[in-house]
Amino acid sequence: MLNISFETKDLYTNDAIAVLINDQLHMDKHLMEIDQKHHGVISKNIKDKNKFQGKFGQALNLTTSDKDGNLRSLIVLGVGDEAKLEEYQLEQLGGKIYAHAKAAKALSVGFSATDVRVGDFKGNKLSSIVASGALLAAYKFDKYRTTQKEIEKFVTKDFNVIVEEQESAYHAFEEYKAVAMAVYFARDLVSEVPNVLYPESYAEQIINKLEPLGVEIDIIGEREMHDLGMGAILGVGQGSEKESKIVVMRYNGGEDNAKPVCFVGKGVTFDTGGISLKPPAGMDSMKYDMGGSAAVVGAMKAIALRSAKVNVVGIVGLVENMPGSNAQRPGDVVKTMSGKTVEVLNTDAEGRLVLCDCVTYLQENFEPECIIDLATLTGAILVALGNSYAGCFANDDELANQLISASHKTNEKLWRMPLHKDFDEMIKSPIADIANIGGERGMAGSSTAAHFIGRFIKDGVKWSHLDIAGTAWDKKGKNAICPKGAVGFGVRLLNKFVLDNYESK
């Protein structure tokens, strides 16, 4: 993991130095000092506007020497219009600093926050955000690699932020680091291979990571699910030899009588589609069909690490969807914990069956302030929103607006999608209370899936469903604070939602 330090030592002890400059190409006293120490190389290069305009994220990688003859990389990053700079963009700049230092094979990179102001950010705030972005960008999942030793010699290991007050800077960074470590945990879970991560081992990881932080954990096994009448989740897992689990996580940091904010996550640790088998091409990626649960588990970790003053309950349904000899068949009818019956028309529409029993259990055992479920639920949401946005469905405008506001601040983008009685009509069944897919093939797939879950939300309960199928995994690697692979999407979003709406009251 990248070593983040806040130092009062000399900036020039680092192999690389990063500096920020706006689109006016204004060189403040701090930047001029660095420029002069390196023979004016920065000022000479930014004179050519064909080469550098200071646009956000634009970079100049300069190799130079200081007056003592020491070779060094200078990373000049544009911040664009400082007046419009958002916090998440500063995080992205931190990620870009790390990426450019790594490309330059600099073992250490320094960034000075002393007497530096960027937009509305300065001092400990500036240094914490930039360092957080670098930490998020430096994530890697390489536990199964055995041939990386030579490459590792040239990876940036130290990100040194030069500050005036070392102790106060570390203290300011603690909250940002807590969230980053929670994102790491979520990414680890999503990246883990399916022969290692299955319902029981997943539940054990949750216990091991969260119980020491003061999160109370209850595990519901198949015998108890049967006693509770959870026929929906049991039906999904009956084709697998791995026992399904529901994990209930309780964090009590608020007032005793305060209703808990409630998160629910789909945790299909591997999804073959069941009898409605998926095409072989790309099926290996279905290890990330538990991305919604990872977001919930990660958010619980972030909230606990921060000692947040709020009550939160997280529930994840963990199951394998396999085409075994005892697998659920298309045409089966199952009875859910709520008492409603479901005709299973497609066994690959399994996530909603997992979630419906989880949200019922939640409402029967807690009094939710609100419920937010997250799931890699439908391919249809990719058709609508691609990989840029997650779909946000909500039965309450205020809740939707709060989530979308948090999404703007974290850049984990949400787009509100419609709930409508016409979509609810599409999931009628001729032989059961509800069908698990819409009757008109290819139409409104994400909305009918949302309506299915909505059928299990009690009147008066504020609820939002986030379909993160397009955002849980990044195939392109263009995210400045996340390498290719698991994103950990939702952790920062849920944490910000709680922070803005429940801790600030």
C-alpha positions in Angstrom: 0.0 0.0 0.0 1.2 3.5 -0.7 2.8 5.1 2.3 1.3 8.5 2.9 3.3 10.9 5.1 2.9 14.4 6.3 6.3 15.9 6.8 8.0 19.2 7.7 11.2 18.1 5.9 12.7 19.3 2.7 10.5 18.9 -0.4 13.5 18.3 -2.5 14.4 14.9 -0.9 11.8 13.3 -3.2 12.5 11.7 -6.6 9.5 13.6 -8.1 7.8 16.8 -7.1 4.2 17.7 -8.1 2.9 21.2 -8.5 -0.5 22.6 -9.4 -1.2 25.6 -11.6 -4.5 27.1 -12.8 -5.7 28.0 -16.3 -4.4 31.5 -15.9 -0.9 30.0 -15.5 -0.3 32.0 -12.4 2.9 31.2 -10.6 2.7 32.0 -6.9 5.7 32.4 -4.6 5.9 28.7 -3.8 5.8 27.7 -7.5 8.4 30.3 -8.4 10.8 29.0 -5.8 10.6 25.5 -7.2 11.0 26.9 -10.7 14.1 28.9 -9.8 15.7 25.9 -8.1 15.3 24.0 -11.4 16.7 26.5 -13.8 13.3 28.0 -14.8 12.1 24.8 -16.5 8.5 25.3 -15.5 8.1 28.9 -16.6 9.9 28.1 -19.9 7.5 25.2 -20.7 4.2 26.9 -19.8 5.0 29.8 -22.1 4.0 27.7 -25.0 0.2 27.5 -24.9 0.2 24.9 -27.6 2.0 22.7 -25.0 0.2 23.6 -21.8 -2.9 25.6 -21.0 -3.5 24.7 -17.4 -6.7 22.8 -18.2 -8.0 20.5 -15.5 -6.0 17.3 -15.4 -3.5 18.4 -18.2 0.0 17.4 -17.3 3.6 18.3 -18.1 6.2 15.7 -17.1 9.5 17.3 -16.9 12.9 15.7 -16.2 15.4 18.1 -14.9 18.1 18.7 -12.3 18.3 21.1 -9.5 21.2 23.5 -8.9 23.1 20.8 -7.0 22.9 18.4 -10.0 20.3 16.1 -8.6 18.0 14.6 -11.3 14.3 14.9 -10.6 10.9 14.6 -12.2 8.7 17.6 -12.1 5.0 16.9 -12.5 3.0 20.0 -13.5 -0.8 19.5 -13.3 -3.4 21.9 -14.4 -6.4 22.6 -12.2 -8.4 24.6 -14.6 -10.7 27.3 -13.2 -9.9 27.4 -9.5 -13.3 29.0 -8.7 -15.1 25.9 -10.1 -12.9 23.3 -8.5 -14.8 20.6 -6.6 -13.4 18.4 -3.8 -13.6 15.2 -5.9 -11.5 16.9 -8.5 -8.8 17.5 -6.0 -8.9 13.8 -5.2 -8.5 13.1 -8.9 -5.5 15.4 -9.1 -4.0 13.3 -6.2 -4.6 10.2 -8.3 -3.0 11.8 -11.3 0.1 12.8 -9.3 0.5 9.2 -8.2 0.0 7.9 -11.8 2.6 10.3 -13.3 5.1 9.5 -10.5 4.7 5.8 -11.1 5.2 6.3 -14.9 8.3 8.3 -14.1 9.5 5.4 -11.9 9.9 7.7 -9.0 10.0 5.8 -5.7 8.9 8.9 -3.9 6.8 11.9 -4.8 6.5 15.2 -2.8 3.7 17.7 -2.8 3.9 20.9 -0.7 0.7 22.2 1.0 2.7 24.9 2.9 1.4 28.3 2.0 -0.5 26.8 -1.0 -4.1 27.5 -1.7 -6.1 25.9 -4.6 -9.5 27.4 -5.0 -11.3 27.1 -1.7 -8.9 24.5 -0.4 -5.7 25.0 1.6 -3.6 23.6 4.4 -4.7 20.3 6.0 -7.9 20.2 3.9 -5.9 20.5 0.7 -3.3 18.0 1.7 -5.8 15.4 3.0 -7.9 15.4 -0.2 -4.9 15.2 -2.5 -3.3 12.4 -0.4 -6.7 10.5 -0.3 -6.8 10.6 -4.1 -3.3 9.2 -4.4 -4.1 6.4 -1.9 -7.2 5.4 -3.8 -5.3 5.4 -7.1 -2.6 3.2 -5.7 -4.9 0.3 -5.0 -3.9 -3.1 -6.5 -5.2 -6.6 -6.2 -2.1 -8.8 -6.8 -2.4 -11.5 -4.2 -2.3 -14.3 -6.8 0.7 -12.8 -8.8 4.0 -14.6 -8.4 6.2 -12.8 -11.0 5.9 -9.1 -10.1 9.1 -8.7 -7.9 11.2 -7.0 -10.6 8.4 -4.6 -11.6 7.7 -3.7 -7.9 11.2 -2.2 -7.7 10.0 0.7 -9.8 6.6 1.4 -8.2 6.1 4.7 -6.3 6.0 3.7 -2.6 6.0 7.1 -0.8 3.7 10.1 -1.2 5.1 12.8 1.0 3.1 15.9 1.7 5.0 18.9 3.1 3.1 20.7 5.8 3.7 23.1 8.6 2.0 21.2 11.4 2.6 17.4 11.1 0.4 16.2 13.9 -2.7 18.3 12.9 -2.3 17.2 9.3 -2.3 13.5 10.2 -5.4 14.1 12.4 -7.2 15.8 9.5 -6.3 12.9 7.1 -7.7 10.2 9.4 -11.3 10.6 8.2 -10.2 10.5 4.5 -8.0 7.5 5.1 -10.9 5.7 6.9 -13.1 6.1 3.8 -10.2 5.0 1.5 -9.6 1.9 3.6 -13.3 1.1 3.4 -13.1 1.4 -0.4 -10.1 -0.9 -0.4 -12.0 -3.5 1.5 -14.9 -3.3 -1.0 -12.5 -3.6 -3.9 -10.8 -6.6 -2.4 -14.2 -8.3 -2.0 -15.3 -7.6 -5.5 -11.9 -8.6 -6.9 -11.7 -11.9 -4.9 -12.0 -15.1 -7.0 -15.2 -17.1 -6.6 -13.6 -20.3 -5.4 -12.3 -18.3 -2.4 -15.2 -15.9 -1.9 -18.5 -17.7 -1.4 -21.3 -17.0 1.1 -19.7 -18.6 4.2 -16.2 -17.2 3.6 -17.6 -13.8 2.8 -19.6 -13.8 6.0 -16.4 -14.7 7.9 -14.5 -11.8 6.3 -17.3 -9.4 7.4 -17.0 -10.7 11.0 -13.2 -10.4 11.0 -13.1 -6.9 9.6 -16.1 -5.3 11.2 -16.6 -6.8 14.7 -13.3 -5.3 16.0 -14.7 -1.9 14.9 -17.7 -2.2 17.1 -20.2 -3.4 14.5 -22.6 -6.1 15.8 -22.9 -9.0 13.4 -25.6 -11.6 13.1 -25.5 -14.5 10.6 -28.6 -16.1 9.3 -28.1 -19.6 7.9 -30.4 -21.7 5.7 -32.1 -23.4 8.6 -33.2 -20.1 10.1 -34.1 -18.8 6.6 -36.4 -21.8 6.2 -37.9 -21.1 9.6 -38.5 -17.5 8.6 -40.1 -18.5 5.3 -37.4 -17.0 3.1 -38.3 -19.0 0.1 -37.0 -16.5 -2.4 -33.4 -16.4 -1.4 -33.4 -20.1 -0.6 -34.6 -20.8 -4.1 -31.7 -18.9 -5.7 -29.1 -20.8 -3.7 -30.6 -24.3 -3.9 -28.6 -25.3 -6.9 -25.3 -24.7 -5.1 -23.5 -26.9 -2.6 -22.5 -23.6 -0.8 -24.9 -22.6 1.9 -26.5 -19.2 1.5 -26.1 -16.6 4.3 -27.7 -13.4 5.3 -25.4 -11.0 7.3 -27.0 -8.4 9.5 -24.6 -5.6 10.6 -25.6 -3.0 13.3 -23.6 0.1 14.1 -25.0 2.2 16.9 -23.3 5.5 17.1 -26.3 7.8 17.4 -29.0 8.4 19.9 -30.7 5.3 21.4 -34.1 6.2 20.1 -32.9 7.3 16.6 -34.2 5.2 13.7 -31.4 3.6 11.8 -30.4 4.4 8.2 -30.6 1.0 6.5 -28.6 -0.4 3.6 -29.3 -3.6 1.7 -26.9 -5.3 -0.7 -27.1 -8.0 -3.3 -24.3 -10.5 -2.7 -24.4 -13.1 -5.4 -20.8 -14.3 -5.1 -21.0 -16.0 -8.5 -23.9 -15.8 -11.0 -24.1 -18.4 -13.7 -27.7 -17.5 -14.4 -28.8 -20.8 -13.0 -30.9 -22.9 -15.4 -31.4 -19.8 -17.4 -27.6 -20.1 -18.1 -25.6 -17.0 -19.2 -23.5 -17.1 -22.3 -20.0 -18.5 -21.6 -18.2 -15.4 -22.9 -17.5 -13.0 -20.0 -19.1 -15.2 -17.4 -15.9 -15.0 -15.4 -16.8 -11.4 -14.6 -19.8 -12.6 -12.7 -17.7 -12.8 -9.6 -18.5 -9.1 -9.2 -22.3 -9.8 -9.0 -21.9 -9.1 -5.3 -20.8 -5.5 -5.9 -23.9 -4.1 -4.1 -23.1 -6.1 -1.0 -19.5 -4.9 -1.1 -20.7 -1.3 -1.2 -22.8 -1.9 1.9 -20.0 -3.7 3.8 -17.5 -1.0 2.8 -19.9 1.8 3.9 -20.3 0.1 7.3 -16.6 0.0 7.7 -16.2 3.6 6.7 -18.9 4.7 9.2 -17.5 2.6 12.0 -13.9 3.8 11.4 -15.0 7.4 11.5 -17.0 6.7 14.8 -19.9 8.4 13.0 -22.7 9.7 15.3 -25.5 7.8 13.6 -27.3 4.5 13.8 -26.9 2.3 10.7 -28.1 -1.2 9.8 -26.6 -3.1 6.8 -28.0 -6.3 5.5 -26.4 -8.4 2.7 -27.8 -11.5 1.1 -25.0 -13.9 0.1 -25.7 -16.7 -2.3 -24.3 -18.6 -5.3 -26.6 -19.0 -8.3 -25.6 -22.3 -9.8 -27.2 -24.8 -12.3 -27.0 -27.9 -10.0 -29.3 -30.8 -10.1 -31.4 -29.2 -7.4 -31.4 -25.8 -9.0 -34.5 -23.6 -9.2 -36.4 -24.0 -12.6 -38.0 -21.4 -14.7 -41.7 -21.8 -13.9 -41.2 -22.6 -10.2 -43.2 -20.6 -7.7 -41.6 -19.6 -4.4 -43.1 -18.0 -1.2 -41.2 -15.1 0.2 -40.8 -14.1 3.8 -43.5 -11.4 3.3 -46.0 -14.1 2.3 -46.2 -13.0 -1.3 -45.6 -15.7 -3.9 -43.3 -15.2 -6.9 -43.4 -17.0 -10.3 -39.8 -17.5 -11.3 -39.8 -17.0 -15.1 -36.1 -16.5 -15.4 -33.5 -17.8 -12.9 -31.0 -15.2 -14.1 -33.3 -12.5 -12.5 -32.1 -13.8 -9.1 -30.9 -10.6 -7.4 -34.3 -9.2 -6.8 -35.3 -12.5 -5.2 -32.3 -12.2 -2.8 -33.2 -8.5 -2.0 -36.9 -9.0 -1.4 -36.4 -11.4 1.6 -33.6 -9.1 2.9 -35.8 -5.9 2.9 -38.7 -7.8 4.5 -36.5 -9.1 7.3 -35.2 -5.5 7.7 -38.6 -4.0 8.1 -39.8 -6.8 10.4 -36.9 -6.4 12.8 -36.0 -2.7 12.6 -37.8 0.6 12.2 -35.9 2.1 9.2 -35.3 5.8 8.8 -34.9 4.9 5.2 -33.9 1.9 3.1 -31.3 2.1 0.3 -30.6 -1.1 -1.6 -27.6 -1.5 -4.0 -27.3 -4.2 -6.6 -25.6 -5.1 -9.9 -29.2 -5.9 -10.9 -29.8 -5.5 -14.6 -28.1 -5.4 -18.0 -30.8 -3.0 -19.0 -29.3 -0.2 -16.9 -26.2 -0.4 -19.0 -28.3 0.1 -22.1 -29.8 3.2 -20.6 -26.8 4.7 -18.7 -23.7 2.9 -19.9 -20.8 2.9 -17.4 -21.2 6.5 -16.4 -24.1 6.5 -14.1 -25.9 4.1 -11.7 -29.6 4.2 -11.9 -31.5 5.7 -8.9 -35.1 4.7 -8.3 -36.9 6.2 -5.3 -40.4 6.4 -3.8 -39.4 9.7 -2.1 -38.2 12.8 -3.8 -36.2 14.1 -0.8 -34.3 10.8 -0.5 -33.6 10.8 -4.2 -32.3 14.4 -4.1 -30.1 13.6 -1.0 -28.5 10.7 -2.8 -28.0 12.6 -6.0 -26.4 15.5 -4.1 -24.0 13.0 -2.5 -23.3 11.5 -5.9 -22.3 15.0 -7.2 -19.9 15.5 -4.3 -18.2 12.1 -4.7 -18.5 11.8 -8.4 -20.1 8.4 -8.0 -22.8 9.5 -10.3 -26.5 8.7 -10.1 -29.3 9.3 -12.6 -32.9 9.2 -11.4 -34.9 6.6 -13.3 -38.7 6.3 -13.3 -41.1 4.3 -11.2 -44.6 4.1 -12.8 -47.7 2.0 -12.4 -47.3 0.9 -16.0 -44.1 -0.9 -15.1 -45.7 -2.4 -12.0 -48.4 -3.9 -14.2 -45.7 -5.6 -16.3 -44.7 -7.9 -13.5 -48.1 -9.5 -13.0 -48.2 -13.3 -12.9 -51.2 -15.4 -14.0 -50.5 -18.0 -11.3 -48.7 -16.1 -8.5 -48.8 -12.7 -6.8 -45.9 -11.4 -8.9 -43.5 -12.5 -11.6 -39.7 -12.0 -11.3 -39.4 -10.4 -14.8 -41.6 -8.2 -16.9 -44.0 -9.9 -19.3 -42.8 -7.8 -22.3 -39.3 -9.0 -23.3 -36.7 -6.3 -23.5 -38.9 -3.5 -22.2 -38.2 -1.4 -19.1 -36.0 -4.1 -17.6 -34.5 -1.9 -14.9 -37.8 -0.3 -13.9 -39.6 -3.6 -13.7 -36.8 -4.9 -11.5 -37.1 -1.9 -9.2 -40.8 -2.3 -9.0 -40.3 -5.9 -8.0 -38.3 -4.8 -5.0 -40.8 -2.0 -4.3 -43.6 -4.5 -3.9 -41.9 -5.6 -0.6 -41.5 -2.0 0.8 -44.1 -1.2 3.4 -46.3 1.9 3.0 -44.7 5.0 4.4 -41.1 3.6 4.3 -38.7 5.8 2.3 -36.8 3.6 -0.1 -34.3 4.0 -2.9 -32.9 1.3 -5.2 -29.5 1.9 -6.9 -28.8 -0.3 -9.9 -25.0 -0.3 -10.1 -24.5 -3.0 -12.8 -22.6 -0.5 -15.0 -20.5 1.1 -12.4 -19.2 -1.6 -10.1 -16.4 -2.7 -12.4 -14.2 -0.5 -14.6 -12.9 -2.1 -17.8 -11.2 0.9 -19.2 -9.0 2.2 -16.3 -9.8 5.9 -17.0 -10.9 6.7 -13.5 -8.1 8.8 -11.9 -8.6 7.3 -8.4 -9.2 3.7 -9.4 -7.2 1.3 -11.5 -8.9 -1.2 -13.8 -11.2 -3.6 -12.1 -13.3 -3.3 -8.9 -14.4 0.3 -8.2 -15.9 -0.1 -4.8 -18.7 2.1 -6.2 -21.2 3.2 -3.5 -18.9 3.2 -0.5 -18.0 6.9 -0.7 -21.5 7.8 -1.9 -23.3 6.1 1.1 -20.7 7.6 3.5 -21.3 11.1 2.1 -25.1 10.6 2.2 -24.9 9.7 5.9 -22.4 12.5 6.7 -24.5 15.2 5.0 -27.9 14.2 6.1 -27.7 12.5 9.5 -24.4 13.5 11.2 -24.8 17.2 10.5 -28.2 17.4 12.2 
